Amino acid sequence: MTDRPAFDIDSVRAHFPALGREMDGRTVAYLDGPAGTQVPRECIEAITTYLETSNANSHGQFRSSHETDSLLAEVHAAGADFVGAEDPGEIVFGANMTTLTFAVSRALGRSMGPGDEIVVTRLDHDANVAPWLAVAEERGAVIRWVGLLEEDCTLDLAELSTVLSPRTRLVAVSLASNAVGTIPPVARIAELVHAAGALLWVDAVHAGPHLPIDVGELDADFLVCSPYKFFGPHLGMLWGRRALLESLPALKVRPSPDELPGRWETGTQSHEMLAGLLGTFRYLEWLGVSQGGAAGTPGAPDGGRAARLRAAMEASRAYELTLIPPLLDGLASVGADIRGITAASRFDERCPTVSFTMPGRHPQEIAAFLGARGINVWDGDYYAYELIRSLGLAEAGGMVRVGLVHYNTLSEIERLVDALGELSQ
């Protein structure tokens, strides 16, 4: 096997036009990845090319429609490769993860009734909580909660074991927290869930830009993610086991195909955005070849795309792990109160998403101070509604969130720490 090359951050950043933006003479530092990443040139060019040459609806009897059909087949296959699935028909695209989750949760809920139980957690983004609360209310089902261990913002797995029962129908968990970066042991959770006879719904939105995803290794039943969080356009993507997607009652117009994935993709899809996503996958293939040591050529029909995509995410993960220590050390040096895993021996349990507060400073004040200096971060609860309330921070404005991805640099971390040091004086 080829040794993995050193991560060439300059060549990576050259693929992202937005990273060259300046504000008041300073290059903008995009430390806001969890809310949406920047996109590579391959994505931008693919959108433009599609709109210039192939813009048409699908299933027509003319060339541009045939080209659209080919695009749709290819992007479903690439989506399957990205999440480690073998069947492109198990990939469903939609407006965003939230919309897809609401749609499929309603279908799942039609088989639930009074006394059935759904398990949700206080670590998750509300898009993986609110849909299940709505199902429970509509069907008379019972919600069971899994709480946090507040000292490190990890899931209370002992509590999960106690809430599972023969009445549990579904458990909804996150593959990575969008607020504090925690990576729960989803494969271990799957064993518990399936032993109880329940289904596992995995929110991989925040994991998408950080981790290699393999639905088989996770033993999930459904997994949702958002391409705009892993360097693509604004879209949602869902994977589900074929037998489940085929058996669930889909809400669709009558002439729509009953075959997968069409029975879940309501209306006309955003073809230009799907073209852009295919461009993003080609960029990630390049990353896997150039930075991860994978074999082949991006976009080549050699059957190696899945390996190239996985190599890209493994290389990204390895590089991002080098950014966590200086980020945590720098924040601690300016008196920030960091929530989540901070022990170096446990960095494999987190991604480079770090949230903090500072004594005497409102999170919005901190974010505005940094934003005025061309450093983009988020404040508030980031829709991690239950987590912020569990930590007792809702009334104080939540936290400040720094979210790094593989195009961020040590120098950007140093800029952030220097600015916070200025604020804290």
C-alpha positions, 0 to 999 in steps of 0.5 A: 500500500502506498504511504500517505503523503504529507498533507499539502494544505496550500494545494488543498486551499487552492481549490476553494476560491472563497478562501482568498476573500479579503475584508479590510485588508485581511484574509477571511478565516472561515472557522464556521464550517459546522453551519456550512463549508465553502465549496471547491472550484470543481463544484462551482464549475459543475453547476455552471456547466450543467446550467449552460449545457444540460439544463432539462428535466429528466426522462425526456426523449432528447439529449439534454434530458438524457444527460440529466438522467446520466447525471442523476444516476452518477450522483446517486452512485457517488453518494452511495460510495461516500457513505459506504453503501453498495446500492445507489437506489438506497440514496435519496436526495432532498432539500436538506436533512431536516426536510428528509427526516420529517418526511421519512419520520412521518412514514415510520410513524404511521406504523406506531401507536400508543405505548410505542417508544422513540429514543432521542438524545440531548446531544443532538441537533434539533433536526434529529429530535423535533421530527420524532417529538412530532411523531410521538405527539401524532401517534400517541407514542412515548419519548424516552430521553438519553442525557449527557455526562456534562463533564465531557459532553458525551452521551450517557450510555448507561442511561441508553441501556436503561431506556431501551425496552421491548416497546422501543421502535426507533433510536435517533442518535448523532454520529458527531455533535455539531455543538461540541464535536463529540463522536458517540460510539454509534456502532456500539449503540447499534448493537444495543438498539438492534438487540432491543428490536428497534431501528437506528436513525443516524444523523451524520450531518456534522460527521460528513466533513470529518469522518469516513462514513460506512453504513455497514460498519455503523450497522445503521438502518437510516443515515442522513447528511447534508452535502453543504456541510461537506463542501457541496451545494445546499442539499440533503442526502439520505441513505436507508436500507432498501427493504425499509425504503421499499416497504414504508408508505411514501407520500408522493404524487400518483404518477411518480415511480414506485421504484427507488429512489424516485418514490422518495424524491418528491417533485423535480430535484435541483439538478444543478445542485446535484451536478455541483455535488458530483463536482464536490465528489470529484474534488474529494477523489482528488484529495484522496489521491493527492493527500491520501495516497489512493490509486486512480484518477478522480472521476475515472470509471475504474470502480475505485471511487469509494476507495478514493473518497474514503482515503480523502476522509481519512487524510482529512481526519488525520490532518484535523487531529493535528489542529485540535491541540493548538486550538484547545491550548490557545483557547485555554491560554486566553481564559476560555471555558471549553465544553466537551472532551479536552483530554489529548488521550481522547481526541479520537472521540471528537472532531475539531468543533470546539465551543466555549464561553468567556467570563464577562463576555456574551457569546454574541459580543465575542462572535461580533468582535471576531467577525469584525476582524475577518474571523467567522465563528458562530454563537448561540445554540446552533440548534443544539437546543437540548444540549445548551439547556442541559448545560444551563447556558440558554439564558446566557446566550449559548456558546461561541463555536469554532468549527475547523475543517481540512482547509483551515490552518494553524495560522488561522488558529493563531489569529483567533487566539490573538484576537481573543487575547485582545478582547480579554485584556 
